[in-house]
């Protein structure tokens, strides 16, 4: 396999070999780490190498961006310094006065940014229940709405929005659809194939998968004027990932498919075990047949329902926090998508206005033995 013939292989093969890239000079299978910040001009003052300065022309991005473009079936990809940098760049490519629609249930950092900075900057923001297509359609205003942003599965309750329906609604109104696909990853869902215009990943999470990189990514369906505006924002604001981060991200993506599949299997097993458990009021996981949006998830997610789930603990907030305090194998920490399993009481982390129920614990299933993870939760619940 090589970079030019990778389209003939399945996505897992393309990811494992990073599109089959081999260094021409050394024949190395892993790319070198480029740390240069500036590049030599030709004698006539031109840049025929195509590179002038690291903020726009970092060769450390080449393989990671090419792999993301391939996996998401896009026209181009960009790495950013964080998921927030990637997401906010999309909104900042709009103009003051533009109307945007976003979910009520979504990553809290971006929701807070939309309700504070974006609103004060001049965007008109409506947060709605995007899982309800009628509600989404009513909120999307033809000629006024410029962007519909959805997240599916949505953090932290893992509700599902129909991507294809959202794309139709957005496009009929003359708007673009952007999808935060951090939890689904390209392993399970390809939003562009379902009609999305932009896909965002908090690459810190599953794409990297080892809790040691801060990065974000955007993938575009088309290289159009709006994509060029986003590219200019990344350059002008310096929202770029470091060379080492890009190198580590590519390394992480080589194991993306095996990690995500293992996390999906573990999450499904844990969700099934605790469904109907006497100490658990509800299990929030789109893979359960009774879950909100399960049929939609089954249609737009292939090979699993993600490695995230949440448990609502009987006894309320105090009981939930106590369970998190008693775990031994699960780690009490923010973030998700790493090889280690994490547990967190989201309502107290997010604070006032959080959509997270106070009795809810968010679980990111890693690569430990699922039986051990279940047993650890069982002892934490029983100890109460």
N, C-alpha and C positions, 0 to 999 in steps of 0.2 A: 504494500500500500504506500502511496505517496500523496502529497498534498493535492495533486491534480486529479488523482483517481479515487479520492476518499469517498466521493459521492456514491461509489459502487458498493460500499460496505455499510453495515448497519451502524447506527449512531454510537453504540457502545464501543465498537471497534475504532471508530474515528476518535472518540474521546480518549480511549486507552493509549492510543499512539499519537495523540495531539495532531491529527490529520496526517500522520506519517512523516512529519518534518524531520529532515536530517541536515545538519550543518555541512555545507558544501566543502569547506576547507578541511575540517577536522574529522568529518563523518560521525560526529557526536550525535547521539539520539536525544540528548537533552540540550535545550538551547543555552547559549552562554548568558551570563548576567551582564547586561549593558548598563553602565552607570554614567556614561558621558552625558553632560548637560548641553553641550553645544557641538556643532559639526562644521567641518572645513568647507569654505567656499571654493568654487573653482576659480582659476586665474581671472576669468572675466566677470567675477562677482556673482555668478549664478550658483544655485544649489541643485545640480543635476542628480545628486543622490536622493533627492526628495525630502531631505531632512535639514532643518535649520536650527531648531531649538527644542529642548526636551518637552516643553509644555504641549507641543502639538505633534512632535515627530519621534516619540520614544520607540525605538525598535523592540524594547522589552514588551510592548503591547501586541506586537504583530501576531504571534501565534495564538495568544489567548483570545484576542478579538476575532481572528479568523475561525477559531473553533466555535465560539459562541454564535457567530453568524451562521455557520454550518448547522449547528444543533437546533437553532431556532428558525431555520429557513428564511433568514432575513437578507437584507441588502447591505447591511453594515452593522458594526458594533463599536461601542466606545467603552473603555474602562474609566472609572471615576475613583476619587479618593475614598468614597463611602457610598452606601446605598442612599443616604440622605442627599448627598451631592448629586447623584444620578437623578433621583426623583425631583428634587427642587429645580434642577436645570430644565426639566420639561416645562414646569409651570412658569419659570422665568423667561422661557422663549415665547410666552404669550404677551399680550399687551395690557396695560391697566385698563380696566373696564370690561375685559373679557369675562365671560361666565364659564365656570367649570362645575362639574358634578363629580362628587366623590362619595365613598361609602361612609356610613355611620360607624361601621365596624371595620377598622383598618389599623395599620401600625400606628401606635400612639404618637410617635415622634413626628411623623408627617402630618397626622391629623392636627396636632397642636400648631405646627408651622402654618398650615393652611388657615387656621382660625386666628392666627396672630399676624405673622409677617406678611403672608400673601394677601390677607384682607386689608391690612393697613397700606400695602403697596398699591392696591387698587383692583385686585381680582375680586369678582363676585363669586362666592363659594357657597354651594348648597350641598350639605351632607344628607344623604338619603339612604334608604334601604335598597341597595342595588340588587339584592337577591330577588326582589319583586319587580318583574319586568314592567308592570303597569305603573308602579311608582317611579321607576327609572324613566319611563317614557314621558310621564307628566313633568318631571323635573328638567328634562332636556329640551331646551327652547330653540326651535329652528331659527337660524340666522343670528342667534346670540350666544348659544353654548359653543365654545371652541374646543373643549376637551372634556371627555368623560374618562375618569380614572376609576378602575376597579381593582380589587385585590381578591384573589381566589386560589385556594382556601384563605379566608380572612382571619388574621390574627386579632384576638386570641380565642375566638369561639369556633373558628374553622367553618363558618357558613360559606355557601357556594353561590357564586354568581355565574349565570350562563353567558359565556364569552361571546358566542355567535349571536345571541339575541342582543347583547349589549352593543356589539359592533353594528348591527343593523340599525338600532335606535340612534346611535351616535352619527352614523353616516347619513341617515335620512334627515338629520338636523344640520348637516354640514359640519359636524365636529369630528375630531379624531378620538380613537379609543386607545388608551394606554392601560396595560395590565401589569400589576405587580405580581409576578409569578415566582416569587422567592421560594415559597413552600412547595409548589408543584414541581419546580425545576424543569429543564428541558427533557428530563427523563420521562416525566409523566404527562406533560402538556406542552403543546406548541401553539401559543395564542395567535401568532401571525397566520397560521394555517386556518384558524377559526375566524379570521377577519380583523384582528387587532392591527393597529398601526405602529405601536411601540410596545416593547416588553422591557420591564425593569426587573433587575435582580439586586438584592442586597447580597453581594458576592461574598461578604463576610461569613454568610451562613452556609448553605449546602454546597455552593459552587466550590468554595475553598475546603470546607468540611473539617478543618483541624483547629479551629478557634485560635488561629495565629496570624490572621490577615484581616485588615480593614480595607474594604474595596466595594465598589458598586459597578453596575454595568447597565447599559441600554443597548437594545437591538432594534433596528428600524426595518419596517417592511419595504420602505422606499428611500432612496437617497434624493430627497426633495428639498425645497427651500426651508421647510421647518426643521428638518434634520440638520441642515447647515447652520441654522440659528442655534440649535442646541450645541453643535460642535464649537461654534464661536464662543458660546457662554463657557464651555469647559475650558477653552484656551484662555479667554480674557479674565476669568475669575480664578484660574489656577486650580480648578477642582480635579486635579490629576492624581492618579495613584503613583506610588514610588516604583522604581524598577524592581527592587527586591520583592515588593508585594505582588507585582505582576508575575514575576517568576514563580513565586510560591502558589499563586492562584492557578497557574497552568498546571503545576505539579498536582494540586488538589483535584483539578477537573479530570485528570487521568483516571482517578478512581471514583468519579461521580456516580456512575451507573451501579457499581456494586454496593456503594455506601447507601444510596437512596433506596435501592431495592431491599437491603437489609433493614433499614430504618422503617420502611413501609411494613415489612413483615412483622417486625417487633411491635409497632404501633397497633397493627390490626389484632395481634394476639393479646396485647394488654387491654385494648378497648373491649374485646370480646369477653375477657376474663372479668372485668369490672362492671360490665353491663348487668344491671339487676342486682349488684352487690348490696348487701344491707347497709353498709356504711357510706355508700355513694348515691347521691340523689340523682345524678345524671352524668352520662359520658358523652362528651362532645367530640365526635369523630366522623368525618363524612363517609367513612367506609362501612358504618353500621347501616343496615337497611332502613332503620327507622329515623335516621338522621335527616335534618333539613337539607334538601338539595342532593340527596344520595343519587337519585336517578340522573341528575345533570352531571354530577361528579363522575359517575360511571361512564357517561357518554364522552366527557371531555378530558378524562384522566385515564391513561392506559398503563396498566402494570402495577397499580397501587393507588392509595389515597393519601399518601404523604406520611411523614414520620412524626407529625404533631397531633396531639390530642389534649383535651382538658377534662379534668374531673371536678365535679361539684360535690363537695363533702358535706354529709349530713352533720348538722350542728353549727353551721354558719361560719362566719369569718374566723373566729377564734379556733374552731376545730380544724379548719383548713391550714391555718398558719402553724398549728401544733403538729400536724402531720408532716409538713415540710421540714419542721425542726427535728423530727425523729428519723428521717431517712439516713441510710448509711452509704448506699451505693450511688443513688442519685445525688447530683451536686446542686446545691442551692446557688444558682447564678443566672444572670441575664444572658440572653442570646439564644440561639437555636442552630440546629443543623450540623453540630460537631460530632465527633466520634464518641464523646462522652454524653451520657444522658443527664439532662438538666431539669430541675423543678423550680417553679417560681409562683408566688402569690401575686398575680398581675395587678389586682385592684389597688393594693397598697403601693406598688411600684409606680403605677400610672397616676394615682391621685384623683382629685376631684374631676368629675366628668368622664371617668373611665367607663366604657361599656362592659368591662369585665365584672361579672357577678362577684360579690365579696366572698362567697363560699367556694370559689373556683381556684384550682391549681393548674397552671399550664405546664405541660410535659413535652420535652423534646427528646425523642427516643434515639439513642445512639447505637453503638455496635456491641454493647454488652449482651450477655445471654438474656433473652427475654424472661426466662424462668427466674433468674436472679433478680431482675428488675421488679417482677410481680411479687416475689417473696419479700423484697425490701418494702414495697408499698403496703403489703399485707401486715408486716410487723409494725409499721408506722401507724396504720389504722387501728390495729388491735391494742396498741399500747395506750390508746386514749381511753 
